[in-house]
Amino acid sequence: MTRTELAGLLGISISMVSRLAKRGMPTDTLERAQRWRKRHLEPGRMKGTRFDGSHAPDTTQAGDGPAAALPSDDPAEPQAGAVNSFHMAKTQRETAEARMAELKLGELTGQLVRRDTVERAVYDAFRSLRDHAFAAPQRAAPRVVGMQDVRTIERAMADELRRAFDGWEARMGERLGSKKSEGEAA
């Protein structure tokens, strides 16, 4: 049997038969060549096989000649880049699923909090601070009425602002379940 005939029967190019023959593929019979290919080639790299290793129906006939070496139009048969694309897509999907599982676990164990929940809590905390800071002049006004000394008025206003900030800090500490940081002065 010639390499041209074997190439036609296997559905591969003549140059591929030559390369495989150099690697040890027998070229005397179709059966021996197919057996060698099955043992020595990866399933995804053999024409006429599916990725899972099962054989697709052989659509080539003896005597098809060079036309048998052309890519198949059968959508069930993977083309050269299709196997890599499939692996990439599968890897991306599995990576995304693993990431989602990690995020869900983090949320269930309390290590992660939803972004919208955090944004709302931060907004509420700073709105409370703003409200208390803007209320400080109203609380200080009765104490500064009739005062003439600027420094005394400034001290009264600063004391009221300090009370507003200290009160806010205490409320945030209660809310977060913590005391002042160890590095802060008491």
Residue pairs with C-beta under 8 A, 6 or more apart in sequence:
1 27
1 28
1 29
1 30
3 14
3 17
3 18
3 21
3 27
4 14
6 17
6 27
6 30
6 33
7 13
7 14
7 16
7 17
7 68
7 69
8 60
8 62
8 63
8 64
8 65
8 66
8 68
8 69
9 30
9 60
9 62
9 68
10 17
10 30
10 33
10 34
10 37
10 47
11 47
11 48
11 58
11 60
11 64
11 68
11 69
12 47
12 69
13 69
17 25
17 27
20 33
20 36
20 37
21 27
23 40
24 36
24 40
25 33
25 36
25 37
25 40
26 32
26 33
26 36
27 33
37 46
38 46
43 49
43 50
43 51
43 52
43 53
44 51
44 78
44 83
48 55
48 56
48 58
48 60
48 77
49 55
49 56
50 56
50 76
50 77
50 78
51 78
51 83
51 86
56 74
56 76
56 77
59 72
59 74
60 68
61 68
71 79
71 80
72 79
78 86
103 112
106 112
107 113
107 114
125 172
125 175
128 168
128 171
129 164
129 165
129 168
132 164
132 165
132 167
132 168
133 161
133 164
133 165
135 164
136 157
136 160
136 161
136 163
136 164
137 157
137 160
139 160
139 163
140 156
140 157
140 159
140 160
143 156
143 160
144 152
144 153
144 156
144 157
147 153
147 156
169 180
173 179
173 180
180 186
